[in-house]
């Protein structure tokens, strides 16, 4: 019984079953043109997904190239803006280093009066009396006083809306 089972299972051995033909013994005849056509078709079918993928990747690369170009243009614009900002900062620093130009002889007079009297700070009303001008005129000079290196404008401790003129310490 073992021999019968082995004979029916073992078809690849030296004595195959009668009537069994192995695939290697079958003969197929094709013309060269037919074989070439089959090979070309099989290769085209095999590479078609790869060609599609390559086209897809090429379009992605083109889009990425456009994005990179746009980012480089933006970066160049930022660099130019930064350079302009640095120049402006440098100009402002240079402008503040220079001695202030006294635009108003009133400020010279106020400075001399405060030094002569020995006042370290005053309000705008008192400053106006010192230089014999109106308080309104002194308030018009507030920006000029703030820019003058001899004075400091500080808020009053007693009155929150009042501003005092203080001499800088020399």
C-alpha positions in Angstrom: 0.0 0.0 0.0 2.9 2.3 0.7 4.3 1.7 -2.8 0.9 2.5 -4.4 0.7 5.8 -2.4 4.3 6.7 -3.2 3.8 6.0 -6.9 0.7 8.2 -7.1 2.4 11.1 -5.2 5.8 10.9 -6.8 5.3 12.1 -10.4 8.7 13.8 -10.7 10.8 10.8 -10.0 12.6 8.7 -12.6 9.5 6.7 -13.5 6.6 9.0 -13.9 3.0 7.8 -14.3 1.9 6.8 -17.7 0.3 9.5 -19.7 1.8 12.3 -17.6 3.7 14.9 -19.6 5.9 17.4 -17.8 5.6 21.0 -18.9 9.2 21.0 -20.1 8.4 18.4 -22.7 5.6 20.4 -24.3 6.8 22.3 -27.4 5.4 25.7 -28.4 6.3 27.1 -31.7 6.3 30.8 -32.2 7.6 33.0 -35.0 10.3 35.5 -34.1 8.0 38.4 -34.7 5.3 36.9 -32.4 7.9 36.3 -29.6 9.2 39.8 -30.1 5.7 41.2 -29.9 4.9 39.3 -26.7 8.1 40.5 -25.1 7.6 44.1 -26.1 4.0 44.0 -24.8 5.1 42.4 -21.5 7.8 45.0 -21.0 5.5 47.9 -21.8 2.9 46.6 -19.4 5.6 46.2 -16.7 7.1 49.7 -17.2 3.8 51.6 -17.7 3.2 52.1 -13.9 6.9 53.1 -13.6 6.5 55.7 -16.4 3.3 57.0 -14.7 5.1 57.3 -11.4 8.1 59.1 -13.1 5.7 61.6 -14.7 4.0 62.2 -11.4 7.4 62.7 -9.7 8.5 65.1 -12.4 5.4 67.3 -11.9 6.0 67.3 -8.2 9.6 68.3 -8.7 8.5 71.1 -11.0 6.0 72.4 -8.4 8.7 72.2 -5.7 11.1 74.1 -7.9 8.5 76.9 -8.3 7.9 76.9 -4.5 11.7 77.2 -3.9 12.0 80.0 -6.4 9.1 81.9 -4.7 10.7 81.3 -1.3 14.1 82.5 -2.5 12.5 85.7 -3.9 10.8 86.2 -0.5 14.0 85.6 1.3 15.8 88.1 -0.9 13.1 90.7 -0.2 13.5 90.0 3.6 17.2 90.4 3.3 16.8 93.8 1.5 14.3 94.9 4.1 16.6 93.9 6.9 19.5 95.8 5.3 17.3 98.9 5.1 16.3 98.5 8.7 19.9 98.2 9.8 20.8 101.3 7.8 17.9 103.2 9.5 18.9 102.0 12.9 22.5 103.0 12.2 21.3 106.5 11.0 19.2 106.9 14.2 22.1 105.9 16.4 24.4 108.4 14.6 21.8 111.1 14.9 21.4 110.5 18.7 25.2 110.5 19.2 25.6 114.0 17.7 25.2 117.0 19.9 21.7 118.3 19.7 21.1 121.4 17.7 19.3 123.9 19.8 16.4 125.0 17.7 15.1 127.4 20.1 16.8 130.2 22.0 14.0 129.8 24.5 15.5 126.5 25.6 18.9 128.1 26.1 17.3 130.8 28.2 15.3 128.2 30.2 18.5 126.2 30.8 20.4 129.3 32.0 17.5 130.4 34.2 17.2 127.0 35.9 20.9 126.8 36.4 21.1 130.4 37.8 18.2 129.8 40.2 19.4 126.3 41.1 16.2 124.5 40.1 16.6 120.9 39.1 13.0 120.6 37.8 10.0 122.7 37.0 6.5 122.4 35.5 5.6 124.1 32.2 3.7 127.0 33.9 6.8 127.9 36.0 9.1 127.5 33.0 6.9 129.8 31.0 7.2 132.5 33.7 11.0 132.0 33.9 11.4 132.8 30.1 8.5 135.3 30.1 6.3 133.4 27.6 2.9 131.8 27.8 2.3 128.3 29.1 0.8 127.5 25.7 4.0 128.5 23.9 6.1 126.3 26.3 3.7 123.4 25.6 4.3 123.9 21.9 8.0 123.3 22.6 7.4 120.1 24.5 8.8 117.9 21.7 11.8 120.1 21.3 12.4 120.0 25.0 12.1 116.2 24.9 14.7 116.0 22.1 17.1 118.4 23.9 19.9 116.4 25.7 20.0 118.9 28.6 16.4 118.1 29.7 14.3 115.1 30.7 10.5 115.1 30.7 9.1 113.1 33.6 5.5 112.5 34.9 4.7 114.3 38.1 4.4 112.2 41.2 1.7 114.4 42.6 -0.5 114.9 39.5 -0.8 112.0 37.0 -1.5 114.3 34.0 1.2 116.8 34.7 4.7 116.6 33.1 7.8 118.1 34.6 11.0 119.4 33.0 14.1 118.1 34.7 17.7 119.0 34.1 19.9 116.1 33.2 22.7 115.5 35.6 26.0 116.7 34.3 
